[in-house]
Amino acid sequence: MTELAIIIVSYNARADLEACLTQLHNAPPDVCHTIVVVDNDSSDGSSDAVRTRWPKVTLITAENNLGYARANNMGIRATESSLVLLLNSDTLPPAGAIDQLVTALKASPEAAIAGPRLVDAAGRLEISFGPMLSPFQELWQKCLVRGHRRALPVITEFVEKRARTERYVDWVSGACLLVRRTDADAVGLLDERFFLYTEDVDFCAAARALGRRVLFTPTVEIVHLRGRSGRSNPAARAAAYRQSHLAFYLKHHPGWYPAIRSYHWLRDHLSAR
């Protein structure tokens, strides 16, 4: 049986998808693996490009945009492997990185999931792990992200220091998330209520609820080019975020749901004005 299935969900991101597949072709993991691309009804020729340039890649074409969680689940169900890597189409895994991530997860039998250090094209750190989301943790996380983006020395130093140590965390980013299939099956795969955003936090929470752990390992570094597929339609992206954000609070913090719903209503109302 193939040891690793690499699942790449793509939506109108042909250039990024081709770059990712080229990287995987030029520097393939040593671990026995298969690559599956799930195309969410792209209109940019992504499917044709995969068929033409990478005939050994398994291509699944959806009849419409299924969202990130549902499309990943299709890819997972279409494969048989002991490990599954959810990989964004806008990532570039350096040579050896995926093998190192596999090694890190295998070395931690109590961990169901492992995630690497993510950096942008310039090598700048992305905050890709953290505590379970709540209103206060979200506020803290946003302060860290914005402070780090603006290169505020105190925040940047704090963020960099935190990301230099291997540790167990509440969640790691779904841009590059390695999971044992037994654990993925145990939690029922990704919750398809989340069309886009927060599905990774929820997935990790489900694994932790079963007594398993989530590992962040900075010894593995993956380049992440950050959400290019959403730039062509920012309104749809904002709507998807709102939908998933509300679904997350309804599921995990129902007491906060009315306040979060009012927050989104007020934000949309002010934006419209």
Contacts in CASP RR format, 6 or more apart in sequence:
PFRMAT RR
TARGET T0000
AUTHOR 0000-0000-0000
METHOD contacts of the structure
MODEL  1
MTELAIIIVSYNARADLEACLTQLHNAPPDVCHTIVVVDNDSSDGSSDAV
RTRWPKVTLITAENNLGYARANNMGIRATESSLVLLLNSDTLPPAGAIDQ
LVTALKASPEAAIAGPRLVDAAGRLEISFGPMLSPFQELWQKCLVRGHRR
ALPVITEFVEKRARTERYVDWVSGACLLVRRTDADAVGLLDERFFLYTED
VDFCAAARALGRRVLFTPTVEIVHLRGRSGRSNPAARAAAYRQSHLAFYL
KHHPGWYPAIRSYHWLRDHLSAR
1 80 0 8 1.000
1 81 0 8 1.000
1 82 0 8 1.000
2 32 0 8 1.000
2 33 0 8 1.000
2 34 0 8 1.000
2 79 0 8 1.000
2 80 0 8 1.000
2 81 0 8 1.000
3 31 0 8 1.000
3 32 0 8 1.000
3 33 0 8 1.000
3 81 0 8 1.000
3 82 0 8 1.000
3 83 0 8 1.000
3 102 0 8 1.000
4 29 0 8 1.000
4 31 0 8 1.000
4 32 0 8 1.000
4 33 0 8 1.000
4 34 0 8 1.000
4 81 0 8 1.000
4 82 0 8 1.000
4 83 0 8 1.000
4 84 0 8 1.000
4 85 0 8 1.000
4 98 0 8 1.000
4 102 0 8 1.000
5 33 0 8 1.000
5 34 0 8 1.000
5 36 0 8 1.000
5 75 0 8 1.000
5 76 0 8 1.000
5 79 0 8 1.000
5 80 0 8 1.000
5 81 0 8 1.000
5 83 0 8 1.000
5 84 0 8 1.000
5 85 0 8 1.000
6 24 0 8 1.000
6 29 0 8 1.000
6 33 0 8 1.000
6 34 0 8 1.000
6 35 0 8 1.000
6 36 0 8 1.000
6 85 0 8 1.000
6 87 0 8 1.000
6 98 0 8 1.000
7 36 0 8 1.000
7 38 0 8 1.000
7 72 0 8 1.000
7 75 0 8 1.000
7 76 0 8 1.000
7 79 0 8 1.000
7 84 0 8 1.000
7 85 0 8 1.000
7 86 0 8 1.000
7 87 0 8 1.000
8 17 0 8 1.000
8 20 0 8 1.000
8 21 0 8 1.000
8 35 0 8 1.000
8 36 0 8 1.000
8 37 0 8 1.000
8 38 0 8 1.000
8 87 0 8 1.000
8 88 0 8 1.000
8 89 0 8 1.000
9 37 0 8 1.000
9 38 0 8 1.000
9 40 0 8 1.000
9 67 0 8 1.000
9 68 0 8 1.000
9 71 0 8 1.000
9 72 0 8 1.000
9 86 0 8 1.000
9 88 0 8 1.000
9 89 0 8 1.000
10 16 0 8 1.000
10 17 0 8 1.000
10 37 0 8 1.000
10 38 0 8 1.000
10 39 0 8 1.000
10 40 0 8 1.000
10 42 0 8 1.000
10 46 0 8 1.000
10 89 0 8 1.000
10 229 0 8 1.000
11 39 0 8 1.000
11 40 0 8 1.000
11 41 0 8 1.000
11 42 0 8 1.000
11 65 0 8 1.000
11 67 0 8 1.000
11 229 0 8 1.000
11 230 0 8 1.000
12 42 0 8 1.000
12 43 0 8 1.000
12 44 0 8 1.000
12 46 0 8 1.000
12 229 0 8 1.000
12 230 0 8 1.000
12 232 0 8 1.000
13 42 0 8 1.000
13 44 0 8 1.000
13 46 0 8 1.000
13 89 0 8 1.000
13 90 0 8 1.000
13 227 0 8 1.000
13 228 0 8 1.000
13 229 0 8 1.000
14 42 0 8 1.000
14 44 0 8 1.000
14 45 0 8 1.000
14 46 0 8 1.000
14 49 0 8 1.000
15 228 0 8 1.000
16 89 0 8 1.000
16 90 0 8 1.000
16 225 0 8 1.000
16 228 0 8 1.000
16 229 0 8 1.000
17 37 0 8 1.000
17 46 0 8 1.000
17 49 0 8 1.000
17 50 0 8 1.000
17 89 0 8 1.000
18 49 0 8 1.000
18 53 0 8 1.000
19 92 0 8 1.000
20 87 0 8 1.000
20 88 0 8 1.000
20 89 0 8 1.000
20 90 0 8 1.000
20 91 0 8 1.000
20 92 0 8 1.000
20 93 0 8 1.000
21 35 0 8 1.000
21 37 0 8 1.000
21 50 0 8 1.000
21 53 0 8 1.000
21 54 0 8 1.000
21 57 0 8 1.000
23 92 0 8 1.000
23 93 0 8 1.000
24 35 0 8 1.000
24 93 0 8 1.000
25 54 0 8 1.000
27 93 0 8 1.000
27 94 0 8 1.000
27 95 0 8 1.000
27 96 0 8 1.000
29 96 0 8 1.000
29 98 0 8 1.000
29 99 0 8 1.000
29 102 0 8 1.000
30 96 0 8 1.000
30 99 0 8 1.000
31 83 0 8 1.000
31 98 0 8 1.000
31 99 0 8 1.000
31 102 0 8 1.000
33 81 0 8 1.000
33 98 0 8 1.000
34 58 0 8 1.000
34 79 0 8 1.000
34 81 0 8 1.000
35 54 0 8 1.000
35 56 0 8 1.000
35 57 0 8 1.000
35 58 0 8 1.000
36 57 0 8 1.000
36 58 0 8 1.000
36 59 0 8 1.000
36 60 0 8 1.000
36 75 0 8 1.000
36 78 0 8 1.000
36 79 0 8 1.000
37 46 0 8 1.000
37 50 0 8 1.000
37 57 0 8 1.000
37 58 0 8 1.000
37 59 0 8 1.000
37 60 0 8 1.000
38 60 0 8 1.000
38 62 0 8 1.000
38 66 0 8 1.000
38 71 0 8 1.000
38 72 0 8 1.000
38 74 0 8 1.000
38 75 0 8 1.000
39 46 0 8 1.000
39 47 0 8 1.000
39 50 0 8 1.000
39 59 0 8 1.000
39 60 0 8 1.000
39 61 0 8 1.000
39 62 0 8 1.000
40 62 0 8 1.000
40 64 0 8 1.000
40 65 0 8 1.000
40 66 0 8 1.000
40 67 0 8 1.000
40 71 0 8 1.000
41 61 0 8 1.000
41 62 0 8 1.000
41 63 0 8 1.000
41 64 0 8 1.000
41 65 0 8 1.000
47 59 0 8 1.000
47 61 0 8 1.000
50 57 0 8 1.000
50 59 0 8 1.000
51 59 0 8 1.000
58 78 0 8 1.000
58 79 0 8 1.000
60 74 0 8 1.000
60 75 0 8 1.000
60 78 0 8 1.000
62 71 0 8 1.000
62 74 0 8 1.000
66 74 0 8 1.000
67 195 0 8 1.000
67 196 0 8 1.000
67 240 0 8 1.000
68 190 0 8 1.000
68 194 0 8 1.000
68 195 0 8 1.000
68 196 0 8 1.000
68 199 0 8 1.000
69 190 0 8 1.000
69 191 0 8 1.000
69 192 0 8 1.000
69 193 0 8 1.000
69 194 0 8 1.000
69 195 0 8 1.000
69 199 0 8 1.000
70 190 0 8 1.000
70 192 0 8 1.000
70 195 0 8 1.000
72 86 0 8 1.000
72 189 0 8 1.000
72 190 0 8 1.000
73 189 0 8 1.000
73 190 0 8 1.000
73 192 0 8 1.000
76 84 0 8 1.000
76 181 0 8 1.000
76 184 0 8 1.000
76 189 0 8 1.000
77 189 0 8 1.000
81 181 0 8 1.000
82 180 0 8 1.000
82 181 0 8 1.000
82 182 0 8 1.000
83 102 0 8 1.000
83 105 0 8 1.000
83 178 0 8 1.000
83 179 0 8 1.000
83 180 0 8 1.000
83 181 0 8 1.000
84 178 0 8 1.000
84 179 0 8 1.000
84 180 0 8 1.000
84 181 0 8 1.000
84 184 0 8 1.000
85 98 0 8 1.000
85 101 0 8 1.000
85 176 0 8 1.000
85 177 0 8 1.000
85 178 0 8 1.000
85 179 0 8 1.000
86 174 0 8 1.000
86 176 0 8 1.000
86 177 0 8 1.000
86 178 0 8 1.000
86 179 0 8 1.000
86 200 0 8 1.000
87 93 0 8 1.000
87 175 0 8 1.000
87 176 0 8 1.000
88 174 0 8 1.000
88 175 0 8 1.000
88 176 0 8 1.000
88 224 0 8 1.000
88 227 0 8 1.000
89 229 0 8 1.000
90 175 0 8 1.000
90 224 0 8 1.000
90 225 0 8 1.000
90 226 0 8 1.000
90 227 0 8 1.000
90 228 0 8 1.000
90 229 0 8 1.000
91 175 0 8 1.000
91 176 0 8 1.000
91 222 0 8 1.000
91 223 0 8 1.000
91 224 0 8 1.000
91 225 0 8 1.000
92 222 0 8 1.000
92 223 0 8 1.000
92 225 0 8 1.000
93 176 0 8 1.000
93 222 0 8 1.000
93 223 0 8 1.000
94 221 0 8 1.000
94 222 0 8 1.000
94 223 0 8 1.000
97 116 0 8 1.000
97 220 0 8 1.000
97 221 0 8 1.000
97 222 0 8 1.000
100 217 0 8 1.000
100 219 0 8 1.000
100 220 0 8 1.000
101 114 0 8 1.000
101 115 0 8 1.000
101 116 0 8 1.000
101 176 0 8 1.000
101 178 0 8 1.000
101 217 0 8 1.000
101 220 0 8 1.000
102 178 0 8 1.000
104 114 0 8 1.000
104 166 0 8 1.000
104 215 0 8 1.000
104 217 0 8 1.000
104 219 0 8 1.000
104 220 0 8 1.000
105 111 0 8 1.000
105 113 0 8 1.000
105 114 0 8 1.000
105 178 0 8 1.000
105 180 0 8 1.000
105 215 0 8 1.000
108 114 0 8 1.000
108 213 0 8 1.000
108 215 0 8 1.000
110 212 0 8 1.000
110 213 0 8 1.000
111 168 0 8 1.000
111 212 0 8 1.000
111 213 0 8 1.000
111 214 0 8 1.000
111 215 0 8 1.000
112 179 0 8 1.000
112 180 0 8 1.000
112 183 0 8 1.000
112 184 0 8 1.000
112 207 0 8 1.000
112 210 0 8 1.000
112 212 0 8 1.000
112 213 0 8 1.000
112 214 0 8 1.000
113 172 0 8 1.000
113 177 0 8 1.000
113 178 0 8 1.000
113 179 0 8 1.000
113 180 0 8 1.000
113 183 0 8 1.000
113 203 0 8 1.000
113 204 0 8 1.000
113 207 0 8 1.000
113 212 0 8 1.000
113 213 0 8 1.000
113 214 0 8 1.000
113 215 0 8 1.000
114 172 0 8 1.000
114 177 0 8 1.000
114 178 0 8 1.000
114 179 0 8 1.000
114 214 0 8 1.000
114 215 0 8 1.000
114 216 0 8 1.000
114 217 0 8 1.000
115 128 0 8 1.000
115 129 0 8 1.000
115 172 0 8 1.000
115 173 0 8 1.000
115 176 0 8 1.000
115 177 0 8 1.000
115 178 0 8 1.000
115 214 0 8 1.000
115 215 0 8 1.000
115 216 0 8 1.000
115 217 0 8 1.000
115 220 0 8 1.000
116 128 0 8 1.000
116 176 0 8 1.000
116 216 0 8 1.000
116 217 0 8 1.000
116 218 0 8 1.000
116 220 0 8 1.000
116 221 0 8 1.000
116 222 0 8 1.000
117 125 0 8 1.000
117 128 0 8 1.000
117 163 0 8 1.000
117 216 0 8 1.000
117 217 0 8 1.000
117 218 0 8 1.000
117 219 0 8 1.000
117 220 0 8 1.000
117 221 0 8 1.000
117 222 0 8 1.000
118 125 0 8 1.000
118 126 0 8 1.000
118 128 0 8 1.000
118 173 0 8 1.000
118 175 0 8 1.000
118 176 0 8 1.000
118 221 0 8 1.000
118 222 0 8 1.000
118 223 0 8 1.000
118 224 0 8 1.000
119 125 0 8 1.000
119 126 0 8 1.000
119 221 0 8 1.000
119 222 0 8 1.000
119 223 0 8 1.000
119 224 0 8 1.000
120 126 0 8 1.000
120 223 0 8 1.000
120 224 0 8 1.000
120 225 0 8 1.000
120 226 0 8 1.000
121 223 0 8 1.000
121 225 0 8 1.000
123 223 0 8 1.000
125 148 0 8 1.000
125 159 0 8 1.000
125 160 0 8 1.000
125 163 0 8 1.000
126 173 0 8 1.000
126 224 0 8 1.000
126 226 0 8 1.000
127 141 0 8 1.000
127 144 0 8 1.000
127 145 0 8 1.000
127 148 0 8 1.000
127 159 0 8 1.000
127 163 0 8 1.000
128 172 0 8 1.000
128 173 0 8 1.000
128 175 0 8 1.000
128 216 0 8 1.000
128 224 0 8 1.000
129 163 0 8 1.000
129 169 0 8 1.000
129 170 0 8 1.000
129 171 0 8 1.000
129 172 0 8 1.000
129 173 0 8 1.000
129 214 0 8 1.000
129 216 0 8 1.000
130 137 0 8 1.000
130 141 0 8 1.000
130 169 0 8 1.000
130 170 0 8 1.000
130 171 0 8 1.000
131 137 0 8 1.000
131 169 0 8 1.000
131 170 0 8 1.000
131 171 0 8 1.000
132 170 0 8 1.000
132 171 0 8 1.000
132 201 0 8 1.000
132 205 0 8 1.000
132 252 0 8 1.000
133 141 0 8 1.000
133 171 0 8 1.000
133 198 0 8 1.000
133 201 0 8 1.000
133 248 0 8 1.000
133 252 0 8 1.000
134 253 0 8 1.000
134 256 0 8 1.000
135 253 0 8 1.000
135 256 0 8 1.000
135 259 0 8 1.000
135 260 0 8 1.000
143 155 0 8 1.000
144 155 0 8 1.000
144 158 0 8 1.000
144 159 0 8 1.000
147 155 0 8 1.000
147 156 0 8 1.000
148 155 0 8 1.000
148 156 0 8 1.000
148 159 0 8 1.000
163 216 0 8 1.000
163 218 0 8 1.000
164 218 0 8 1.000
165 218 0 8 1.000
166 215 0 8 1.000
166 216 0 8 1.000
166 217 0 8 1.000
166 218 0 8 1.000
166 219 0 8 1.000
167 215 0 8 1.000
167 216 0 8 1.000
168 213 0 8 1.000
168 214 0 8 1.000
168 215 0 8 1.000
168 216 0 8 1.000
169 214 0 8 1.000
169 215 0 8 1.000
169 216 0 8 1.000
170 201 0 8 1.000
170 204 0 8 1.000
170 205 0 8 1.000
170 208 0 8 1.000
170 214 0 8 1.000
171 200 0 8 1.000
171 201 0 8 1.000
171 204 0 8 1.000
171 205 0 8 1.000
171 214 0 8 1.000
172 200 0 8 1.000
172 204 0 8 1.000
172 214 0 8 1.000
172 215 0 8 1.000
172 216 0 8 1.000
173 200 0 8 1.000
173 224 0 8 1.000
174 199 0 8 1.000
174 200 0 8 1.000
174 203 0 8 1.000
175 222 0 8 1.000
175 224 0 8 1.000
176 222 0 8 1.000
176 224 0 8 1.000
177 200 0 8 1.000
177 203 0 8 1.000
179 203 0 8 1.000
179 207 0 8 1.000
183 207 0 8 1.000
183 210 0 8 1.000
183 212 0 8 1.000
186 207 0 8 1.000
186 210 0 8 1.000
187 203 0 8 1.000
187 206 0 8 1.000
187 207 0 8 1.000
187 209 0 8 1.000
187 210 0 8 1.000
188 206 0 8 1.000
190 199 0 8 1.000
190 202 0 8 1.000
190 203 0 8 1.000
191 199 0 8 1.000
191 202 0 8 1.000
191 203 0 8 1.000
191 206 0 8 1.000
191 251 0 8 1.000
193 244 0 8 1.000
193 247 0 8 1.000
193 251 0 8 1.000
194 202 0 8 1.000
194 244 0 8 1.000
194 247 0 8 1.000
194 248 0 8 1.000
195 240 0 8 1.000
195 243 0 8 1.000
195 244 0 8 1.000
196 237 0 8 1.000
196 240 0 8 1.000
196 241 0 8 1.000
196 244 0 8 1.000
197 240 0 8 1.000
197 241 0 8 1.000
197 244 0 8 1.000
197 245 0 8 1.000
198 244 0 8 1.000
198 245 0 8 1.000
198 247 0 8 1.000
198 248 0 8 1.000
199 244 0 8 1.000
201 248 0 8 1.000
202 248 0 8 1.000
202 251 0 8 1.000
202 252 0 8 1.000
204 214 0 8 1.000
205 252 0 8 1.000
207 213 0 8 1.000
207 214 0 8 1.000
208 214 0 8 1.000
230 236 0 8 1.000
230 237 0 8 1.000
231 237 0 8 1.000
242 264 0 8 1.000
242 268 0 8 1.000
245 260 0 8 1.000
245 264 0 8 1.000
246 257 0 8 1.000
246 260 0 8 1.000
246 261 0 8 1.000
246 264 0 8 1.000
249 255 0 8 1.000
249 256 0 8 1.000
249 257 0 8 1.000
249 260 0 8 1.000
250 257 0 8 1.000
END
